Amino acid sequence: MTPAARIASAIEVLEKVEESARPADEVVTSYFRGRRYIGAKDRRAISERVFRIERRRAQLDWWTGTSAPRARVIAELALEEGLTPESAAQIFDGGKFAPAPLTAAEQELLQRLAGRSWDAPEIPTPVRLELPEWIAEKLAAQWGERIGEEMAALNTPAPVDLRVNTLKATRADAQARLADERIETQPTPISPLGLRVTGRASVATSGAFRAGLVEVQDEGSQLAALLTGAKADRLTIDLCAGAGGKTLALAAMMKDGGPLVACDTDAQRLQRMEARLTRAGVSNVTRKRIRGPDDPWLATLDGRGERVLVDAPCSGSGAWRRNPGARWRLTPERLDALVAEQRRILAAAARLTKPGGRLIYVTCSILADENQQQADLFLESEPAFRALPAARVWSETIGDASPTAGTYLTLTPASTRTDGFFVAVFEKAAA
């Protein structure tokens, strides 16, 4: 593809992202799936530009005064590559596979951006942080002076992390198998089960992946699963199992011994889990579709769960580096609804937990509303539970030095180079 064709494709993809409620990575994958003729280098160039623009959309919209994808691309080319009206004429020429010629307004935009940079001092703080103003206020209250560092890390591309399936391989064995397929990795800095891909590779098409030796899973998610302390013959309930990422990790921890119950309200997600379970060599999972936290079927497990994992529906703000556009779809009303749903799920999980058992609350969020505040409210409403210090649970389950000394575990891209995660481990008083 010519440079002009790549830019035209980037504009087209961004238009589809704006029209869709799906994450940008899903839109990009769908776009390329329908255009097999686009080569690997072209795909990489197009997707990299799309995600650069998604991560800078607040600043681009501030410069352009519009949210139009084409204007964002033009402004990004000016600020990143020094595009001028003269050089733009060679790209935006209206030829076959090229973008349409610049309008007078677009030419004026390029003239205004000449010599400007991303770090212009007049840019408002929320725009510089790439945040809606209401979220910027929340995070400023949480992080104080650290907000710039934290958001800079959350606005960078995320690595590809793999969890080694210990039912089939050691970390060294999996790393060697991947290396044989020219997929270079390094052990993750914190998780004892993780490998981080160091170059460009299609892990999903590798023999190691198809054989079930590895699963794609962020290091932070691996750590959250490890903190459950799941073991064989200890009834473990994954109450919000989704497509099964943490369910698979729990199954491996339990050495494929039961019982492990995976619940979710979405039958399709539970169905998609089947292929992953088969690939991983897992047979100890009972999948159950429930209508919600008040489903009568859950009463059959009341007081029986020795480990109850609540991987709660949440804002997903901890994964904004993977899905940068999601921050613009989150509203105060949506956050309030999520917080209310989390409380209902935690109440159900409390009923399921056996005396002496543990309830593990996890979010992929950086927002205190879903994390510390939610955990504190749970303790106020459930006097039978106490919070176990994160360092103690870490020592029991992972063994190395904990990255936190607090009651709860908080992971962020800036502090641990993982996605943002929150983990609270509650223990129910023995009968």
N, C-alpha and C positions, 0 to 999 in steps of 0.2 A: 504493500500500500504506500501511496505517496504521503508526505506529511499533511497535505491538505485533506486527504481521505481519512487519515487518522483523526484529525480535528473534527471533521464532519461526523464521524462515528461517535466521538466523545460527546458532541452536542446532542446527537440522537439518543444516546444512552441516558444522559442527564435529563432529557425531556421525559423519557420513560420512567425514571426514578421519581420525578415530580408528579407524574400521573398515577403512580402506584403506591399502595400502602405497604409494599414489601420492602425489606432491607435492600440497600444498594447492591450488596454482594449477590443476592439472589437475582436481581434484575440484570446485573452484568453477566452472570452465568447463563441465564435464559437467553440473553441477546446473542452471546457467542454460540450457544447450542444451536441456534437457528441460522448461523452463518459459518458453517464449517470451513468455508473457503478462506477465512481470515487466519493468517499464520500466527504462530506462537509469539514472535517478536512484536507483531502488530497488536495482538491481544494484550500483551504486557504493557505496551506504550499507551494504549487506549484506557485500560483499567487503571493504570497509575495516574493518568491525568484526571480521570473521573473521581478517584478517591482524594487526590490533592484538592480538587475543587470542593468536594463534599466537606473536607476538613476546614476549608477556608471560606465557607459560604457566607458567614456573617460579615466578614471583612469585604468580600467581593460585593455583596449586596449593599454595603455601606458606601463603597466607592461608586457603584453604578446607579444606586437609587432604584433598583429593580431586582426581582428574583428570577428573571428570565434566564434559563440555562445558557442561551447563546451569549448574553451579556456577561455572564460569569466566566465563560471560556475566554472571551475577548479580554476581559480584565485580568484574568490569570496569566494569559500570554504576555500582557503588557508588564505586569508586576514581576513575573517570574523570568521572562525571557526577553524583555525589552521590546516587545512588538510595537511598531510604529505604523501610522497610516500607509507609509510607503512600502514597508515590508509586508504589511497585511494584504496588500493588493495582490501579491504573488500567491497567497493562500486562499483568500476569500474572493475567488475570481469567477464563481458561478459555473465552473467547468464540471465535467462529468466526475462524480464522486467528491467534489469540492463544495465547501460552504458557499452560500450566496454572497454576492459582493456586499461590502459594508454600506450601511445607510449613513446619511449625513450625521445623525445622532451618534452612531458608533464611531465614526471618524473623530468627532468632537471628544468622545470619551477617551480615545487613545491619546489625543493631544493633551487632555487634562492629566492623564496618568504618566505622561513622559517624565522620567526621572524620579517618580515616586517609589516608595518602598512599603513593604508590609508593616513596618514599625513606625509609621507616621505618628507623631505625638498627639495629634488631635483626635485619633480614633478613641471612642469611648471604651471604658474598661470592659463591660460585658461583651462588646464586639471583639475586642482584642483577645478575650478569653474564649471566644466562639461559644457563647452561652446565651440563652434567653435571659432577660434581666432578672426574672423572678428566681431562676435557678442560681444565677450568679450571686444574688443576695444570700441565699441559703448556704452556698458553699463558702462564701466569704465569712459567714458567721461560724462555720465549722472549722475552716482551715486557717483563717487569719492571713498572715503574711505568706503562708505556704501555698496559697491558691494559685499563684502564677506557675510555680514549679509543678504542682499537681496537674493543672490543666495542660501544661506543655507536654507532659508525659502522656496524658489521655488523648492528646491530639496528634500523636505519632503512630505510624503503622505498627500493628501488633505482630509478634513472631508466630510461627506455627509450632505449637507444642504437641508432643505425642505422649500418651501414657502407655507404658509397656504392660501388656497383658501377662501377668505372672503365672497364669494357668498354662501358658504355652512357651514362655521364654524368660530369661533373665534380661536385665537391661543391656549387659554386654553382648549377649547373643543377638538381641534385636538390633542393636547398633551395628554389629558386624553384618547382619543380613541386609540392612538398609545400605550400608557402604558398598556391599557387593552389587547393589543396584544403582550405584552412583548417587545416593542420597546421603549427604553428609550431615551429621548431627553432633551435638554435644550434650552431655548430661545437664539437665536443668539444675540451676544453682541451689534450689531448696527441696523440691520434691524428689524423693528417692526412687520414684517410678518413672520420671520424665526424661524425654529427649527433646531437644530444641533443634529444629531444622536450621542449618546455617546458610544454605544457599537456596536456589530456586529448584523446586522439584514438585512433581505431581504424586503426592503420597498415596492418594486414593487409587491410583492405578498400579501401585507397586505390589510385588509378590508378598512382601512382609505384611502389608495391610490386608490384602485379600486372604492371607492365611490366618489372620486374626492375632498377629503378634503385637500390633500396635493399634491404638485408637487416637484420633485427633481430639485432644482435650487440653485446655489451657492449664498451666501449672497451678494456678490458684484453685481451679475446680478440682484438680487432683488432691490438693491439700485439704480442701473442705471434706471430700469423701473420706480421706484417711482419718480425719478427726472424729469420725463416727465410732471408730473402734469396732467395726462389725466383725463378727467371728462366726464360724459354723456352729450350729446348734443353739444360736442366740437369735430368737425371732427378730428380724429386722424389717421395718416397714418404710418403704420409700413412698411418701404420701403424695408427692407431686412429681412423678417420675418422668413426665414428658416423653421424649424419644429415647431416654435410657442412658444418657452419658454417665451419670453417677450410679445408676443401677448396675451397669457393667463393672464399674470400679468396685462397688460393694460385693458383687458376686465373686470377683477375683480375690478380694480380701477374705471372703468366707471359704475360699478354696473350692467353690462350686458346691459347698454344703449348704443345706437349708436351715430353716425356712426363710426365704426372702420374698416379700410381697411388694409388687410395684403397682401403685394406683395412679390413675389420672382420669380427668374428665373427658379427654379427647381420645376417642376410640382409634382414630387414624394414627395418632402418635404412638399409641400402644402397639398397633399393628406394625408400624415401621420398625419398632424395636426388635421384632422377631428375627429379621435378617441379621441384625447386629449381634443378637444373642447366639445365633447359629455360628456365625463367623468366629466369635470369641470362644466357642466351645462351652457355653454356659447352659446348664439345664436346671438350675435350682430356683428359677424365678417364676413366681405365679403372678400373672398380669390380671388386673381387675379394673374395669371401667366403673367409675363412681359418678354420681350426679353432682357431687360437691361434698364439702366437709360435713354436711348433715345427712349423708346417705345412710339409710338404715343398715346396709350391709356392714358398715364399719363397726357397728355395735358388736359384731361377732369377734372383734379383735380388742374390745375394750379391756384395758388393764393387762394386756399380754405382751406388748411390744417392749423388748429389752433395749432396742435401739430404734428410735423413730426419727427419720430424716424428713425435715420440711425444707425442701429446696424451693422456696416460695416464689410464686408469680410476683414479679417486681418490675421496676422501671427499666432494668437492664442497663442502667447508667454506668455500671462498672465495665461494660463492654463497648462503650462509645468509640473506642479507637478502632473497633471492628465494624461498627455500624454508626458512623458519625451523624447520619441524618436523623437518627432516632431522637436526639435531644430536642429537635424542633417539633416533633410530634407529641412530646410529653406536655401535658397541661396540668395546672393545679388540680382540676377536677379529676383527671385520670389518676394522678398521684393519690388523691384522697380515696378514690375507689380501690386502688391497690392496697393501701394501708388497711382499709376496712376488711378487705378479703384476707389479708395476711392474719389479722386478728381472729377471724373465724376459723381459719385453718389451724392456727396455733391452739385454739381452744379444743378443736377436734383431736389434735395430736396429743394434747395433755390427757385426754380421756383414754387414748390408746396406750399410753406409756405405763409400763409395769412399775409397781413400787420398787425402788432401787434401780430402775432403768433410766435411760438418758434420752432426752429430746434434743436434737441438733437442728438449730435454726440457721438457714443459709440464705443469703441473697447475693445476687450479682449486681450490687448497687453501691453507690458512694454517698447516698443521701441519708442523713441521720433519721429522717422520718421513718424509713424502712428498716433501719439498723438499730443503733443504740436506743432510740426512743421506743421502738417497738419491743425490744428485749426488756427494757425497764418496765414498760406497761404490762408485759406478760408476767413478770415477777410480782407486780402489785396485785394482779388479778388471780394468780395461781399460787397461793401460799404454800402448797405442798412441794413446790420446786425451789431449788437454789441454783445460782449460776456457778459453774466450776471455773476457776481461773484458767485462761487460755494456755498459759505456760505449762500448767500441770497436765492438762489434757494432751498438749503437744508432746510432752515428755513421755506420757504413757503410750501414745499411738505412733509417733514418728521418731522420737528419741533424740533428735538433735536439738541444738539451741533454738528456742522459739524466737521469731522475729517481733514478738510483742510481750510486754509484761503486764498488760491490762487484763480486765475481766473478760473482754471479748477480743476476738481476733479480727483485725482490719487489714486487708491487703489492698494496695493501690499500685498502678503502674509506676508512680514515682518512687514509692518506698520499697517495693518488692519485685518490680518489673513483671508483675502478673496483671491480669485483669483485676478490676476492683471487686473484692469479695468481703462479705461480713459473715462471721461464724460465731454463734453463741451456743454453748453446750449447757443444758439444764439437766439437773439430776432430781428425780422424784424421790421424796422421802420413803424409806422402807416402811412396810406395814408394821 
